[in-house]
Amino acid sequence: MNRDIFDLLTCPDCFSEWLNLEVFKSSQNNVLEGLIICESCKNSYRIENGILDFLPINLRRNDLYKAFSKKHNIQITFPNNLKGSKQKIGQIDFFAEDPEDYEKRVAKNPYNRIKDELHFIDWISRNQKELNFVLDGGCGTGRQSIPLAKRGIRSIGLDISEEMLLKAQEKINENGLSNLIDLIICDVESPPVKDNFFDGLFFHGVLHHITHKDIAIRKGSKKLKKGGLFFSSDPHKSPVRFLFNFLMRLWRLWD
């Protein structure tokens, strides 16, 4: 996590901007291991492997926090009897299963790569002068963030799956782009960053995974500056969509 995004963050539980940063391990401007503590609600959020875990406490994975607290010999309070949305917890579990498989099936398959070039990258190229700092909602393994960074556009990638972001971080480091991309584990329906700051917001193949799409768009739009740009692309909700999904498993239609 680049230190300069710290002032853009808001608590994912109480939305306070009064946060403290404790750094355990860093490299130049990048916080690799640390803790963010909210002065208002007193909740603590870990930074591990350079990625900020800003999931609200009802969605956090306590096993990871226990291992983190043991590693750094610190005490972290674990609230009891908090149950998050079953659908959101299901998403965390689903995307945690095999990010390498997702990378192969989705991010790298020829159909999506060509579609991205013709659709997303073309739109970025036409609007590049207006996009300096953007939010990539549901960024997954960096399918959008990395091409943006290669064009000099800075981004914060948001995703509910830590495993997906670990894969994204691996690719970001391989390309030497860590100074241009930050990753936050969070609920994309409520981005934990300040309002009226970003030049663009993207939901690329994301909204069909989200429980409350209208809330995600409304809250996400508040993060944009006046005149900020919004991009969204999702599968068409057709009554025969299941046929396409079935055939894609039998025969690579994009060939």
C-alpha positions in Angstrom: 0.0 0.0 0.0 1.4 3.3 -1.0 1.5 5.7 2.0 0.0 8.6 0.1 -3.4 6.9 -0.2 -3.8 6.8 3.5 -5.4 10.2 3.6 -8.0 9.0 1.1 -9.3 6.2 3.3 -12.4 6.0 5.4 -13.3 3.4 8.0 -15.4 0.6 6.4 -17.5 0.1 9.5 -18.2 3.7 10.9 -17.1 5.7 7.8 -14.8 7.9 9.9 -11.8 9.7 8.4 -10.0 9.6 11.7 -7.5 6.8 11.2 -4.1 5.9 12.5 -1.4 4.0 10.7 1.1 1.7 12.3 3.8 0.4 10.1 5.5 -2.9 10.8 7.4 -3.4 7.5 7.9 -1.0 4.6 9.9 -0.5 1.4 10.4 3.1 0.4 6.9 4.6 0.1 5.2 1.2 0.2 3.7 -0.2 3.5 4.0 -4.0 3.3 2.9 -5.0 6.8 0.9 -2.8 9.2 -2.3 -1.9 10.9 -4.9 0.9 10.4 -6.8 1.7 13.6 -10.0 3.8 13.5 -10.1 6.4 16.3 -13.9 6.4 16.2 -15.0 2.8 16.4 -11.6 1.4 17.6 -11.6 -1.4 15.0 -8.2 -2.5 13.6 -7.5 -3.5 10.0 -4.4 -5.3 8.8 -2.1 -4.5 5.9 -0.4 -7.7 4.7 1.6 -8.5 1.6 1.1 -4.8 0.7 -2.7 -5.2 0.5 -5.1 -3.4 2.9 -7.8 -5.6 4.4 -10.7 -3.1 4.7 -13.5 -5.7 4.9 -16.1 -4.6 7.5 -15.8 -6.7 10.7 -18.9 -8.8 9.9 -17.1 -10.1 6.7 -13.5 -10.3 8.0 -11.8 -13.7 8.1 -10.7 -14.1 11.7 -8.3 -16.9 10.9 -6.2 -14.5 8.9 -6.3 -11.9 11.7 -5.3 -14.4 14.3 -2.3 -15.5 12.2 -1.4 -11.9 11.6 -1.6 -10.9 15.3 0.5 -13.9 16.2 3.1 -13.0 13.5 3.5 -9.5 14.8 2.9 -10.2 18.5 -0.1 -7.8 18.8 -3.6 -8.0 20.2 -6.6 -7.6 18.0 -10.1 -7.7 19.3 -12.5 -10.1 17.5 -16.1 -9.0 17.8 -18.6 -11.8 18.5 -22.0 -12.8 17.0 -21.5 -10.8 13.8 -22.9 -12.4 10.6 -22.4 -10.9 7.2 -24.5 -11.4 4.1 -24.5 -15.0 3.0 -24.2 -14.0 -0.6 -21.1 -11.8 0.1 -19.5 -14.5 2.3 -20.3 -16.9 -0.6 -18.5 -14.6 -3.0 -15.4 -14.5 -0.7 -15.4 -18.3 -0.5 -16.1 -18.8 -4.3 -13.3 -16.5 -5.5 -10.9 -17.9 -2.9 -11.0 -21.4 -4.4 -8.8 -21.1 -7.4 -7.6 -17.6 -8.7 -5.2 -19.3 -11.1 -8.1 -21.1 -12.7 -10.0 -17.7 -12.9 -6.9 -16.1 -14.4 -6.8 -18.8 -17.1 -10.5 -19.1 -17.9 -11.4 -15.4 -17.7 -8.5 -12.9 -17.7 -6.4 -14.7 -20.3 -8.9 -16.3 -22.6 -8.8 -15.0 -26.2 -12.4 -13.9 -26.2 -12.1 -11.6 -23.2 -8.7 -10.3 -24.3 -10.0 -9.2 -27.7 -13.2 -7.9 -26.2 -11.2 -5.8 -23.7 -9.1 -4.3 -26.5 -12.1 -3.4 -28.6 -14.3 -2.2 -25.7 -12.5 -1.2 -22.5 -9.0 -0.3 -23.8 -10.5 1.7 -26.7 -12.7 3.7 -24.3 -9.7 4.3 -22.1 -7.6 5.5 -25.0 -10.3 8.0 -26.1 -10.6 9.4 -22.5 -7.0 9.0 -21.2 -6.4 12.8 -20.8 -9.3 12.9 -18.3 -8.2 9.9 -16.2 -5.4 10.4 -13.8 -6.6 8.5 -10.7 -9.4 6.0 -10.9 -11.3 3.3 -8.8 -11.4 -0.2 -10.3 -14.4 -1.8 -8.6 -14.2 -5.6 -8.5 -10.7 -5.5 -10.0 -10.0 -9.3 -9.6 -6.6 -10.2 -10.7 -5.8 -6.8 -12.2 -7.4 -7.3 -15.7 -8.1 -3.6 -15.9 -5.7 -2.0 -13.4 -2.5 -3.3 -15.1 -3.4 -1.9 -18.7 -4.4 1.4 -17.0 -1.0 1.6 -15.2 0.9 0.8 -18.4 -0.7 4.0 -19.8 0.3 6.0 -16.7 -3.1 6.0 -15.1 -3.1 5.4 -11.3 -5.8 3.3 -9.7 -7.0 1.7 -6.5 -8.3 -1.8 -7.2 -11.2 -2.9 -4.9 -12.2 -6.5 -4.5 -13.9 -8.8 -1.9 -11.5 -11.6 -2.5 -8.0 -11.5 -0.9 -6.8 -14.5 -3.1 -7.7 -12.6 -6.3 -5.8 -9.6 -5.1 -2.8 -11.6 -4.1 -2.7 -12.8 -7.7 -3.1 -9.2 -8.9 -0.3 -8.1 -6.6 2.0 -10.8 -8.1 1.3 -9.5 -11.6 1.7 -5.9 -10.6 5.1 -6.6 -9.1 6.2 -8.6 -12.1 5.4 -5.5 -14.3 7.0 -3.0 -11.9 3.8 -1.1 -11.4 3.3 -1.1 -7.6 3.7 2.7 -7.5 0.7 3.1 -9.7 -1.7 0.5 -8.3 -3.0 0.0 -4.8 -5.2 -2.9 -3.8 -7.9 -2.9 -1.1 -10.0 -5.9 0.1 -13.4 -4.5 0.7 -17.1 -4.6 0.0 -17.4 -3.0 -3.4 -21.0 -1.9 -2.6 -19.5 0.6 -0.1 -16.0 1.8 -1.3 -14.0 2.8 1.9 -12.5 6.0 0.3 -13.4 9.7 0.4 -16.0 11.3 -1.8 -15.4 13.7 -4.7 -11.8 12.6 -5.5 -11.5 10.2 -8.4 -11.6 10.9 -12.2 -13.1 7.5 -13.1 -14.9 4.5 -11.7 -15.1 1.1 -13.4 -17.3 -2.0 -12.9 -16.0 -4.4 -15.5 -17.9 -7.7 -15.4 -18.7 -7.0 -11.8 -22.3 -5.8 -11.3 -23.8 -9.3 -11.9 -21.9 -10.5 -8.9 -23.1 -7.7 -6.6 -26.2 -8.0 -4.4 -27.4 -4.4 -4.6 -26.3 -3.0 -7.9 -28.1 0.3 -7.5 -26.3 0.9 -4.1 -22.9 0.1 -5.6 -23.4 2.5 -8.5 -24.9 5.3 -6.2 -22.2 5.0 -3.6 -19.4 4.6 -6.1 -20.5 7.7 -8.1 -20.1 9.8 -4.9 -16.4 9.0 -5.1 -16.1 10.8 -8.4 -15.2 14.4 -9.0 -17.7 16.5 -10.8 -17.7 15.4 -14.4 -15.9 12.1 -13.5 -16.3 9.2 -15.9 -18.1 5.9 -15.3 -17.6 2.6 -17.2 -19.6 -0.6 -16.9 -19.7 -3.8 -18.9 -21.6 -6.9 -17.9 -23.2 -10.0 -19.4 -26.6 -9.5 -20.9 -29.3 -10.9 -18.7 -31.0 -12.9 -21.4 -33.5 -15.7 -20.9 -31.3 -17.9 -23.1 -28.0 -17.0 -21.4 -27.8 -20.5 -19.9 -27.4 -21.9 -23.4 -24.4 -19.7 -24.0 -22.9 -20.7 -20.7 -23.5 -24.4 -21.4 -22.1 -24.3 -24.9 -19.0 -22.4 -23.7 -18.2 -25.4 -21.5 -18.4 -27.8 -24.5 -17.0 -25.7 -27.3 -14.9 -22.5 -27.2 -17.2 -20.3 -29.2 -14.6 -17.5 -29.3 -12.4 -19.7 -31.6 
